[in-house]
Amino acid sequence: MSTKPPTPTPRDVARQFGEQASQYAVSRLHREGAARLLLLERMEPVMEETLLDIGSGPGPVAFAFASYTHRVVAFDVAPEMLRAARLEARREGVGNLELAAGDAHALPFADRTFGLVTSRACPHHFMDVHAALAEMARVLKRGGRLGIADGTVPEDDELDAFINGLDVLHDPTTVRNYRPSEWRALVEGVGLRLEWMDEEAYEMAEGRLLSEWMARSGASSAVLEEGRRRLLGAPERVRRYLRVRLEGDDVRFDLPRIVLVAKRTD
């Protein structure tokens, strides 16, 4: 009888992403993907505001906001990711960046500190997503906005199971990619008002290559082959949804992101 694997802890996530920091620092999907610009457009930052970027990694969201805000704080559980962000800030001439390491479930900031909080490609790794979101809501000022861009699944049991299973295969520190209905409940559950949501956004028009996706997480060749088998052998409706197609010996496909903005009104 199979048993459910243990929920990854923040220490597990720190180890995984610390080991792969150099991969994420050069990832075109993370550096150039559309979600960071959607957040920038929809959150409408002003120069007097400070941004806290949770799970900042090498800093692509923080850098996108840097020219439009007074200060940006890149926050990550993996110190190696923050070192990559520091190097990138020097290369790009970003002078208003601050770095902070810690656990998203217990943010080391006072209540009502930030006008903007973002988290991209990170919440599906949270051990307790409600607790992490409650912390983000806590540190928002009145009128402050939370921006989330993360993996998602549709309101469909077969697609939900397939996508989450594939993502856990790719990176065992994945906890869950949530449905739009779950995100609405999560946001409202921490006292925020959902302002806007795109339920099916894509980072790159051309999708992603399986080999690059697996390499970014440090997956073995056996895991890569299992991912290839799952994608090519999936039911036709799943392959159509994930835009699966052969590209030489590789497989090109895509995974949707949910992008949302919520506001603290109290």
BABATI-650354 format. One line per 3 residues: number of its first residue (from 0); their letters; for each residue y, x, z of N, C-alpha, C. Coordinates in pm, 1 decimal. Atoms other than C-alpha are relative to their C-alpha. Last residue first. Example, Ala and Ser with C-alpha at 12.3 -4.5 7.8 and 13.67 -1.06 7.14 Angstrom:
// BABATI-650354
1	SA	-119.0:-82.0:-6.0:-106.0:1367.0:714.0:109.0:-77.0:73.0  -119.0:89.0:0.0:-450.0:1230.0:780.0:120.0:90.0:0.0;
//
This chain:
// BABATI-650354
265	DTR	-44.5:26.3:-138.1:4732.6:-889.3:700.6:78.0:119.3:56.3  -115.3:89.9:-7.6:4710.9:-892.0:318.9:52.1:-19.4:142.1  -12.0:37.6:-141.0:4481.8:-598.8:245.2:127.7:-81.2:17.4;
262	KAV	-123.2:-26.4:-75.7:4422.5:-601.3:-128.3:-15.8:-39.6:146.6  -17.1:95.4:-108.1:4118.4:-572.9:-355.1:119.7:41.2:84.1  -114.6:-30.1:-86.8:4077.6:-401.4:-692.1:12.5:-111.8:102.3;
259	LVI	-70.0:108.0:-69.2:3752.2:-396.8:-884.5:117.0:54.3:80.8  -129.1:-53.8:-40.4:3557.2:-193.9:-1138.4:78.0:-113.8:62.9  -92.1:104.1:-43.0:3185.8:-261.4:-1183.5:128.6:69.2:43.7;
256	RPL	-67.2:-13.5:-129.0:3009.5:2.3:-1383.7:73.9:-129.9:29.3  -132.8:57.3:-24.2:2755.5:-47.8:-1658.8:55.2:39.8:135.4  4.4:77.9:-122.8:2471.3:193.0:-1736.0:139.6:-54.0:26.9;
253	DFR	-119.0:10.6:-83.2:2424.1:335.0:-2082.8:-26.4:-87.5:120.5  -3.1:132.5:-61.5:2154.4:467.1:-2311.7:130.8:-11.5:76.0  -135.9:38.9:-35.6:2083.0:768.2:-2530.8:-4.1:-143.9:50.9;
250	VDD	-23.9:143.9:-2.3:1731.1:908.5:-2528.3:144.4:-23.1:40.3  -64.9:54.3:-118.3:1647.9:1265.6:-2625.6:10.7:-151.6:-11.1  100.4:4.3:-106.2:1400.9:1416.5:-2871.4:54.4:-62.2:128.0;
247	GEL	84.1:-118.5:7.3:1630.4:1330.7:-3161.8:-112.8:-12.3:101.8  -92.7:-92.5:64.6:1854.9:1051.3:-3040.0:-69.0:136.3:-3.4  42.0:-138.9:13.7:1636.2:754.6:-2954.3:109.7:80.6:-67.7;
244	RVR	32.4:-43.3:135.6:1812.7:434.6:-2856.1:-40.0:147.1:2.6  94.3:-111.8:12.2:1862.2:230.5:-2538.2:-25.7:31.4:-146.7  -38.3:-64.6:126.0:2172.9:11.4:-2520.8:-86.7:123.2:-27.1;
241	LYR	-34.1:-138.7:-31.5:2102.2:-71.1:-2153.7:32.4:82.0:-124.9  -108.9:-1.8:-98.7:2115.6:-446.1:-2220.3:46.8:142.3:27.8  -122.5:47.9:65.2:1909.7:-412.9:-2539.0:118.3:6.4:96.5;
238	RVR	-47.2:-105.7:90.4:1647.2:-196.8:-2369.5:129.7:-41.2:-68.8  -52.5:-106.6:-83.7:1619.8:-451.7:-2087.3:55.7:112.1:-87.0  -127.7:47.3:-54.4:1585.0:-742.3:-2330.0:64.8:104.8:90.3;
235	EPA	-106.1:-4.2:101.5:1319.7:-550.9:-2526.8:134.9:-42.9:55.5  -5.7:121.0:82.0:1103.4:-489.1:-2222.0:121.9:1.5:-92.1  -54.1:118.5:-67.1:1106.9:-126.3:-2105.1:-8.3:-122.1:-90.8;
232	GLL	103.9:100.3:-19.1:875.7:130.4:-2264.0:47.6:-127.2:66.5  58.5:35.1:129.5:1149.2:348.7:-2412.7:-105.8:-108.8:12.3  -100.6:55.9:91.2:1354.1:346.7:-2093.5:-62.4:-45.8:-130.9;
229	RRR	-46.9:130.8:-46.3:1062.1:386.8:-1854.9:97.3:-62.7:-98.7  107.9:98.6:14.0:893.3:664.2:-2052.6:48.3:-139.0:40.6  16.4:26.6:144.1:1218.5:859.1:-2086.7:-105.7:-107.9:-22.8;
226	GEE	-114.7:80.4:40.6:1282.3:829.2:-1712.8:-7.2:-38.3:-147.2  23.1:134.0:-52.8:928.4:951.7:-1644.6:116.5:-92.9:-35.1  99.2:64.4:85.1:986.0:1246.4:-1877.7:-31.7:-140.6:48.5;
223	LVA	-61.7:28.5:129.5:1306.8:1340.3:-1695.5:-97.9:-74.6:-90.3  -85.3:116.7:-23.4:1126.5:1311.1:-1361.0:70.8:-40.0:-129.3  89.3:114.8:-16.5:854.9:1547.2:-1483.8:79.5:-128.5:22.9;
220	SSA	43.2:41.4:133.9:1118.2:1789.2:-1615.2:-93.7:-119.8:8.1  100.0:-85.3:63.4:1268.2:1800.3:-1266.1:-34.2:-50.8:-139.1  133.8:57.0:14.9:1589.2:1626.8:-1160.7:-93.3:96.3:-73.2;
217	GSR	99.6:-101.8:-30.7:1886.9:1837.8:-1052.9:-142.4:-48.5:-13.6  52.7:21.8:-135.2:2118.6:1537.1:-1034.1:-104.9:102.9:39.0  -111.0:5.9:-94.6:2333.5:1646.4:-1329.3:-49.1:-20.3:143.6;
214	AMW	-37.7:-136.9:-37.6:2022.1:1750.0:-1521.7:109.1:-1.1:105.7  100.1:-54.2:-91.3:1896.2:1390.3:-1515.5:35.6:141.2:45.4  -3.6:80.1:-122.9:2214.0:1247.5:-1665.5:-96.4:56.2:102.4;
211	ESL	-119.2:-42.1:-74.0:2234.0:1527.8:-1921.8:8.2:-72.2:133.8  18.5:-138.4:-44.5:1873.5:1470.9:-2037.0:118.7:48.6:81.6  89.2:-5.8:-114.7:1918.2:1092.4:-2045.7:-13.4:142.0:53.2;
208	LRG	130.5:-55.0:33.8:2216.5:1114.0:-2276.8:-84.4:12.4:126.3  37.0:-125.3:-65.4:2507.3:884.8:-2194.2:-137.6:44.0:-48.5  108.6:4.2:-96.4:2694.4:602.6:-2364.8:-28.3:137.1:59.5;
205	EAM	127.0:-41.2:60.1:2897.4:648.5:-2683.7:-117.5:-6.4:97.4  38.4:91.3:107.2:3196.4:447.2:-2565.7:-137.2:32.8:-56.1  -12.8:-65.8:129.1:3211.9:642.2:-2239.7:-50.3:-94.1:-108.4;
202	EYA	-77.5:-123.3:-9.9:3271.0:506.1:-1887.7:30.2:60.2:-137.5  77.9:-117.2:40.7:3159.0:149.0:-1941.6:89.9:122.0:-1.7  -80.2:-104.0:64.5:3284.4:-166.1:-1769.9:-90.8:118.9:-33.1;
199	EED	83.5:-79.8:89.3:3070.8:-470.0:-1692.5:87.8:97.0:-79.1  139.5:-3.7:-41.6:3191.2:-686.6:-1402.1:-86.7:91.7:-85.5  69.0:-10.1:127.7:3562.6:-617.4:-1443.9:-146.8:22.1:33.9;
196	MWE	129.9:-63.0:12.8:3725.9:-737.1:-1121.8:-47.1:-3.9:-145.6  42.3:-15.4:139.9:4075.2:-828.2:-1006.5:-136.1:66.9:-3.7  -110.7:24.4:92.3:4259.6:-927.7:-688.0:-45.7:-1.1:-145.9;
193	LRL	32.1:-52.6:131.8:3977.2:-962.5:-435.1:109.5:-39.8:-98.2  -7.5:103.5:103.4:4137.1:-1029.8:-97.7:-26.1:64.2:-136.0  -88.4:-27.7:112.9:4028.8:-802.2:185.3:-3.3:-115.1:-99.6;
190	GVG	-133.8:56.5:-15.2:3892.2:-903.5:525.6:97.8:29.5:-111.3  -80.3:-95.2:-78.3:3585.5:-680.5:544.8:147.3:-42.6:2.2  57.4:-19.0:-131.8:3351.3:-963.2:443.3:73.2:100.8:85.8;
187	EVL	-51.2:105.9:-86.7:3576.9:-1057.1:153.4:-49.6:17.0:142.6  -145.0:-15.3:-9.9:3505.8:-722.4:-9.0:59.7:-103.7:94.6  -30.1:-120.0:-77.3:3133.4:-736.9:64.4:149.7:16.2:22.3;
184	ARW	28.7:26.8:-141.5:3097.3:-1098.0:-52.0:33.6:120.4:87.1  -97.4:98.5:-48.6:3271.2:-1027.4:-381.7:-19.6:-25.6:149.2  -127.9:-67.7:-19.6:3065.2:-710.8:-424.9:107.5:-97.7:49.5;
181	ESP	8.3:-77.5:-122.9:2741.7:-901.4:-368.2:131.2:71.2:27.9  -5.7:95.4:-111.5:2836.0:-1158.4:-631.7:-7.6:71.6:134.3  -137.5:48.8:-20.5:2915.9:-876.7:-875.4:11.6:-97.3:117.3;
178	RYN	-39.5:103.3:95.7:2566.3:-731.0:-816.7:146.7:-39.5:23.0  -13.1:139.7:-41.1:2520.5:-410.6:-619.4:43.5:-90.9:-113.7  -111.0:46.6:82.7:2380.4:-68.9:-711.6:7.9:-151.7:17.4;
175	RVT	5.3:120.0:83.1:2158.5:30.5:-420.0:127.2:-11.2:-83.4  42.8:108.8:-87.6:2066.3:321.6:-191.0:-12.8:-128.6:-81.4  -50.1:133.4:33.7:2079.9:616.7:-431.5:-56.6:-102.0:98.1;
172	TPD	-98.7:40.6:-100.8:1997.5:940.7:-248.2:69.7:-130.5:-37.4  58.6:70.6:-114.7:1676.8:966.0:-453.9:98.3:-36.1:110.9  -57.3:-61.3:-120.4:1879.1:1054.6:-765.6:-51.2:-76.4:121.3;
169	HLV	-99.1:-101.3:38.2:1741.6:992.0:-1116.9:53.2:74.7:121.2  75.3:-107.8:63.6:1435.2:804.6:-989.2:92.5:116.6:-32.9  67.7:-70.1:-109.9:1660.6:604.5:-755.8:-85.3:114.2:-54.2;
166	DLG	-101.0:-81.9:-67.7:1879.3:524.3:-1056.5:-59.6:73.3:120.0  -32.1:-115.0:83.0:1581.8:408.2:-1263.4:99.4:91.6:69.9  114.8:-89.4:-0.9:1458.6:181.5:-985.9:25.1:125.8:-79.7;
163	NIF	3.5:-66.9:-130.0:1806.3:34.7:-941.4:-118.5:95.1:10.9  -112.2:-93.5:-9.5:1833.4:-32.6:-1313.4:-1.8:73.6:133.9  17.3:-112.4:92.4:1485.1:-186.5:-1345.2:110.5:104.2:19.4;
160	ADL	110.2:-85.3:-43.4:1502.9:-403.1:-1033.7:-14.5:122.6:-88.8  -32.9:-57.2:-130.8:1846.2:-544.5:-1115.3:-108.3:99.3:41.6  -92.1:-109.1:26.8:1753.2:-597.9:-1479.9:41.0:71.7:128.5;
157	EDD	71.2:-102.3:75.5:1448.6:-803.4:-1382.5:89.5:121.0:-26.6  95.7:-72.9:-82.6:1627.7:-995.3:-1105.7:-69.7:112.8:-76.2  126.3:16.3:71.6:1933.2:-1093.7:-1309.2:-103.9:86.2:70.3;
154	EPV	63.8:102.7:-83.1:2284.2:-1133.6:-1169.3:-134.1:-38.7:-63.6  -36.8:139.7:23.1:2386.9:-811.8:-1339.7:-74.7:-93.7:94.1  108.8:68.6:68.6:2357.7:-463.2:-1188.4:43.0:-144.4:-22.3;
151	TGD	20.4:140.4:-32.8:2632.2:-225.2:-1084.0:-123.5:-51.2:-72.7  111.1:59.9:71.3:2726.4:141.2:-1074.5:-21.6:-143.1:46.1  132.7:-47.7:-37.8:3061.3:204.8:-917.1:-105.0:-62.9:-89.6;
148	AIG	66.5:-8.3:130.9:3435.0:176.7:-960.9:-137.2:59.4:26.3  140.0:-42.3:6.6:3611.3:55.5:-645.7:-42.4:5.7:-146.3  56.0:-1.2:134.2:3986.3:30.9:-585.9:-140.2:57.2:0.8;
145	LRG	126.7:-72.0:10.5:4127.3:-73.1:-249.8:-49.1:-10.3:-143.1  103.2:41.7:93.3:4491.4:-177.0:-238.5:-120.8:93.3:6.9  72.4:-109.1:64.0:4748.7:-165.8:37.6:-114.3:-50.7:-85.1;
142	GRK	-37.8:-7.2:140.9:4967.7:-470.1:105.0:-69.8:112.5:-75.3  -21.0:135.6:50.2:4935.5:-413.8:478.7:54.9:9.2:-142.8  -118.4:67.7:-51.5:4831.2:-50.9:515.9:1.2:-145.6:-47.8;
139	LVR	-101.6:51.4:92.5:4475.3:53.9:440.8:117.6:-61.1:75.3  -103.7:-101.3:20.9:4286.9:266.4:696.4:104.2:-42.9:-102.5  -71.3:-36.0:-123.7:4087.4:-27.4:831.9:116.0:95.2:-25.9;
136	AME	-96.2:106.8:-28.4:3993.2:-159.2:485.9:84.6:35.1:122.4  -103.7:-6.5:104.1:3833.6:174.7:399.2:106.5:-106.4:24.1  -83.2:-115.8:-28.2:3648.0:176.5:732.2:112.5:13.8:-103.0;
133	ALA	-82.1:37.6:-115.5:3522.3:-177.3:672.2:91.3:114.8:40.3  -111.5:80.7:50.4:3406.7:-64.2:329.0:90.9:-45.7:113.3  -91.3:-88.0:73.0:3198.2:212.3:485.2:120.2:-77.1:-53.5;
130	AHV	-71.0:-84.2:-97.1:3046.3:-24.4:742.2:100.1:90.9:-70.1  -95.7:84.3:-72.3:2960.3:-280.2:474.0:81.4:83.2:98.0  -118.0:21.9:84.4:2804.7:-13.0:251.2:103.3:-87.1:71.4;
127	DMF	-40.4:133.5:-45.7:2567.7:108.3:521.7:130.1:-32.3:-72.6  110.2:46.5:-84.1:2375.5:415.7:396.3:25.7:-142.8:47.9  -31.8:25.3:-140.6:2639.1:458.6:126.1:-121.4:-55.8:73.5;
124	HHP	65.6:-97.6:-87.5:2498.7:611.8:-195.3:25.1:-28.6:148.2  144.6:24.9:6.7:2576.3:307.4:-414.9:-80.0:103.1:79.4  50.5:98.5:-96.2:2933.7:339.2:-286.0:-149.9:-26.9:-7.6;
121	CAR	38.2:-45.2:-134.3:2996.9:671.7:-470.6:-63.5:-108.9:86.5  135.1:-56.1:13.5:3055.5:645.7:-843.7:-55.3:50.3:132.8  64.1:12.0:130.9:3429.0:589.5:-781.1:-136.3:69.6:1.6;
118	STV	133.4:-59.8:-6.2:3591.0:524.4:-445.2:-70.4:-28.7:-132.0  89.6:14.3:114.3:3961.6:451.4:-409.7:-136.8:58.8:32.3  130.1:-61.8:-25.3:4205.1:387.3:-125.7:-87.8:-25.6:-121.7;
115	LGF	103.5:9.0:102.7:4575.2:319.9:-177.8:-127.0:69.2:49.5  -32.7:110.6:88.4:4867.2:252.3:57.3:-108.5:-26.1:-102.7  -8.3:-20.3:144.0:4713.9:471.7:323.9:39.0:-127.3:-75.0;
112	TRD	-57.9:-128.2:39.6:4751.4:511.2:701.2:33.0:7.3:-147.9  -117.7:28.1:83.9:4693.7:158.7:831.6:73.7:126.9:-42.0  -16.2:130.6:63.8:4455.0:261.2:1110.5:127.6:-2.5:-84.2;
109	AFP	-49.6:111.0:-81.7:4429.2:632.2:1183.8:5.4:-128.9:-80.7  -141.2:33.1:22.7:4215.9:870.6:981.8:37.8:-120.7:84.5  -79.9:-65.3:-103.8:3885.7:1049.9:1047.6:150.1:-21.9:-18.3;
106	LAH	-112.2:-75.5:56.5:3678.8:801.5:844.2:88.6:57.5:110.0  -83.2:-25.7:-119.2:3352.7:700.1:1011.6:117.9:86.2:-43.5  27.5:104.3:-98.7:3115.5:547.6:751.2:84.0:15.6:126.8;
103	ADG	-73.9:120.9:35.0:3272.8:758.7:476.5:-22.3:-113.3:98.8  89.0:111.2:28.9:3140.8:1070.5:650.9:82.3:-125.6:-26.7  50.7:88.1:-103.9:3348.0:1386.1:649.1:-84.7:-111.3:-55.6;
100	AAL	144.4:20.9:4.6:3540.6:1649.9:459.2:-42.2:-93.0:113.0  55.8:34.9:-130.7:3914.3:1643.5:392.8:-148.2:-29.0:-16.7  145.2:11.7:-3.8:4116.8:1798.5:111.0:-45.3:-33.6:141.3;
97	ELN	55.6:-45.2:-126.8:4487.0:1759.3:32.7:-149.9:-27.8:-0.4  137.2:32.2:-39.4:4635.7:1740.3:-317.1:-32.3:57.2:137.6  -8.3:96.5:-110.7:5011.5:1732.7:-383.5:-138.2:-47.0:45.2;
94	GVG	-50.1:-58.3:-123.7:5031.7:2051.0:-592.1:3.6:-93.9:118.2  -20.7:115.0:-89.5:4820.0:1967.0:-897.0:38.6:54.2:137.7  -131.9:-4.5:-59.1:4866.5:2260.2:-1135.8:33.0:-120.4:86.2;
91	ERR	-82.2:107.0:56.3:4564.4:2172.1:-1348.6:141.5:-1.8:57.5  -2.3:-9.2:147.2:4381.8:2500.7:-1290.2:95.9:-100.4:-61.0  -73.8:-120.8:37.3:4478.6:2507.9:-922.7:11.2:12.0:-151.8;
88	AEL	-141.0:26.8:-27.1:4366.6:2147.6:-877.0:85.7:120.0:-37.4  -50.7:79.6:111.5:4036.1:2231.5:-1047.0:147.8:-31.7:19.2  -9.2:-86.0:118.5:3969.3:2511.2:-799.3:58.9:-76.2:-118.4;
85	RAA	-109.2:-94.6:-22.9:4048.7:2285.4:-503.3:20.6:91.2:-122.4  -126.0:71.7:19.1:3827.9:2008.1:-644.0:119.6:93.2:18.7  -16.1:19.4:144.1:3534.1:2250.0:-678.3:131.2:-71.8:-30.6;
82	RLM	-35.7:-131.5:54.6:3585.1:2354.5:-316.5:18.3:-7.8:-150.4  -142.0:-19.6:-27.6:3588.2:1986.4:-223.7:47.0:137.6:-47.4  -76.0:83.3:92.5:3253.2:1933.3:-393.8:150.2:21.7:19.5;
79	EPA	5.3:-66.2:130.8:3104.2:2226.7:-205.0:77.4:-79.1:-105.6  -106.8:-99.7:10.9:3225.6:2072.3:122.5:1.5:72.0:-134.3  51.4:-131.8:38.7:2995.8:1772.7:59.1:114.2:100.0:-12.5;
76	VDF	95.9:-43.9:-100.9:3083.1:1452.5:250.3:-51.2:141.2:-27.3  138.7:-5.7:45.4:3393.9:1402.1:40.7:-89.4:49.5:112.6  90.3:4.8:-115.5:3759.9:1310.0:84.4:-143.2:-2.1:-50.4;
73	AVV	136.8:1.8:50.6:4031.2:1400.7:-167.5:-95.2:13.8:117.8  96.0:-61.7:-91.1:4369.3:1310.3:-19.0:-138.4:-17.8:-59.1  137.5:45.5:18.3:4646.7:1240.7:-269.5:-90.5:79.1:94.7;
70	RHT	102.7:-90.7:-50.9:5018.8:1259.2:-193.9:-136.1:-59.1:-29.7  -60.5:-105.3:-81.0:5345.4:1107.3:-315.9:-101.7:106.6:38.2  -5.0:24.3:-144.0:5179.4:907.4:-590.3:63.3:118.6:71.5;
67	YSA	-60.2:131.4:-23.4:5199.1:871.1:-969.9:13.7:-32.9:148.2  -135.5:3.8:56.8:5135.0:1229.2:-1081.7:74.8:-127.9:32.8  -89.4:-96.6:-64.1:4838.3:1263.8:-845.4:143.4:-7.4:-50.6;
64	FAF	-105.2:66.0:-78.0:4664.1:941.9:-947.4:109.6:96.1:45.0  -59.3:104.7:82.7:4450.8:1087.9:-1229.5:117.5:-66.4:70.9  -90.7:-63.4:96.2:4395.7:1402.4:-1022.1:66.3:-102.7:-89.6;
61	AVP	-116.5:-52.8:-71.7:4253.3:1202.6:-730.2:99.7:61.3:-97.0  -85.4:114.9:-32.6:4025.0:1012.8:-967.4:126.3:47.0:71.6  -59.7:62.2:118.9:3887.9:1331.8:-1126.2:88.8:-120.9:28.8;
58	GPG	-136.2:51.3:-0.8:3854.8:1520.3:-794.5:53.8:-74.7:-119.8  -94.0:-100.1:48.9:3554.5:1754.7:-795.8:139.0:-54.9:-32.3  66.6:-99.8:82.9:3370.6:1504.8:-575.8:97.6:107.2:-44.4;
55	SGI	-85.3:-49.9:107.9:3611.5:1239.6:-452.5:-70.3:98.3:-91.8  102.9:-52.6:89.4:3356.9:1052.4:-246.1:63.9:61.6:-122.4  125.3:-15.8:-73.5:3644.6:853.9:-98.4:-110.9:42.9:-94.7;
52	DLL	109.4:16.0:95.3:3985.8:901.5:-262.2:-131.2:36.6:68.4  121.6:-57.7:-56.3:4271.2:841.0:-16.9:-113.2:-29.2:-97.1  134.0:42.0:39.5:4598.0:782.5:-202.4:-105.2:73.7:82.0;
49	TEE	100.5:-105.0:-11.1:4945.5:810.2:-52.5:-136.0:-59.7:-33.2  131.1:25.9:-58.7:5228.5:581.2:-161.8:-86.7:125.8:4.6  -7.1:-8.4:-145.2:5598.7:648.1:-211.6:-137.0:-9.1:66.2;
46	MVP	-15.5:-137.2:-46.4:5551.7:732.2:-580.1:3.8:13.4:152.6  -141.8:-37.3:3.6:5412.6:391.9:-672.8:15.3:132.5:73.6  -55.5:-84.0:-107.0:5054.4:307.3:-762.8:149.3:23.1:-17.6;
43	EMR	-145.2:-9.8:11.0:4972.2:13.7:-994.3:61.6:82.3:113.7  -48.6:-16.3:-136.9:4613.0:-52.2:-879.8:150.4:20.3:6.8  7.1:124.7:-76.0:4510.6:-201.5:-1215.6:54.0:12.3:142.6;
40	ELL	-75.6:109.4:62.0:4620.1:82.0:-1441.8:8.2:-121.9:90.1  -141.2:-36.7:1.2:4504.2:366.6:-1217.7:85.6:-114.4:-54.4  -49.9:7.7:-137.5:4171.5:197.7:-1151.0:149.4:29.1:5.4;
37	LLR	-5.6:142.6:-33.5:4117.3:141.7:-1522.9:52.2:-18.8:141.7  -123.3:50.1:60.1:4208.5:506.5:-1579.9:15.1:-150.6:20.7  -111.6:-52.0:-79.6:3941.9:624.0:-1333.8:132.6:-50.7:-54.4;
34	AAG	-17.9:75.1:-124.9:3687.1:392.0:-1493.9:118.9:49.6:80.6  -108.9:97.8:0.9:3736.6:528.8:-1846.4:27.9:-63.5:135.1  42.7:139.2:5.5:3529.1:844.6:-1817.3:112.8:-98.4:27.6;
31	ERH	-72.0:74.1:102.9:3703.3:1176.5:-1885.5:-32.7:-148.6:-4.0  -134.7:-51.7:23.5:3615.1:1400.8:-1589.6:82.2:-89.1:-92.2  -81.1:14.1:-120.6:3316.8:1202.4:-1464.2:145.1:43.4:-22.1;
28	LRS	-2.3:140.4:-39.4:3153.3:1146.0:-1802.8:89.3:-20.4:121.2  -101.1:69.9:80.3:3253.2:1494.2:-1917.1:10.6:-146.4:40.9  49.2:122.5:62.3:3057.5:1649.6:-1631.2:111.7:-72.2:-74.8;
25	VAY	-14.6:-12.6:145.8:3188.1:2002.1:-1568.8:-45.5:-125.0:-72.5  -131.1:-56.1:32.2:3258.4:1966.0:-1194.5:22.6:9.2:-150.7  -98.4:108.0:3.2:2958.9:1734.7:-1157.3:138.8:51.4:-38.3;
22	QSA	33.9:92.4:109.2:2714.8:2008.0:-1255.7:105.2:-110.2:-12.4  -42.7:-62.6:126.2:2887.0:2267.7:-1034.4:-30.5:-89.0:-119.2  -145.6:6.9:17.9:2859.7:2034.7:-733.4:45.0:58.9:-133.2;
19	QEG	-30.0:30.1:139.9:2483.7:1987.8:-774.5:149.8:-1.2:-30.5  81.7:-82.8:89.2:2364.1:2153.9:-453.5:36.4:-19.3:-146.1  -40.8:-139.2:-16.9:2651.6:2005.6:-255.3:-75.7:91.3:-94.0;
16	FQR	-119.4:-21.9:82.2:2574.5:1667.6:-406.8:58.3:139.2:19.0  23.0:24.7:142.4:2217.1:1659.7:-279.9:121.7:34.8:-84.2  86.1:-106.0:53.1:2288.8:1823.7:56.3:-18.6:-16.5:-151.9;
13	AVD	-76.1:-125.3:0.9:2583.8:1598.7:134.5:-82.0:112.9:-59.8  -95.5:8.3:111.9:2384.4:1290.5:32.3:80.0:129.3:-10.8  76.4:-9.3:124.7:2095.6:1383.9:261.9:93.1:2.3:-120.6;
10	RPT	42.3:-139.9:11.1:2340.5:1448.5:548.2:-81.5:22.2:-128.0  -110.9:-81.3:51.6:2503.5:1110.6:483.1:-36.0:147.7:-13.6  -107.3:-15.9:-97.6:2157.6:956.5:535.3:116.6:75.1:-63.5;
7	PTP	-63.8:-132.7:-8.2:1925.3:832.3:263.7:113.5:0.3:102.0  -136.4:2.6:51.5:1740.4:509.4:351.1:63.2:138.2:13.9  -106.5:11.1:-99.7:1372.6:582.6:406.1:137.8:0.2:-64.7;
4	PKT	-46.7:-130.3:-48.9:1137.3:515.2:113.5:113.2:-16.8:100.5  -135.1:-26.3:45.0:987.4:164.0:97.5:45.9:135.7:52.9  -101.7:26.5:-100.8:613.9:170.8:152.3:136.6:35.9:-56.6;
1	SM	-121.7:-80.2:9.0:339.7:142.5:-101.7:96.4:-39.9:110.1  -120.0:85.7:0.0:0.0:0.0:0.0:124.3:88.8:0.0;
//
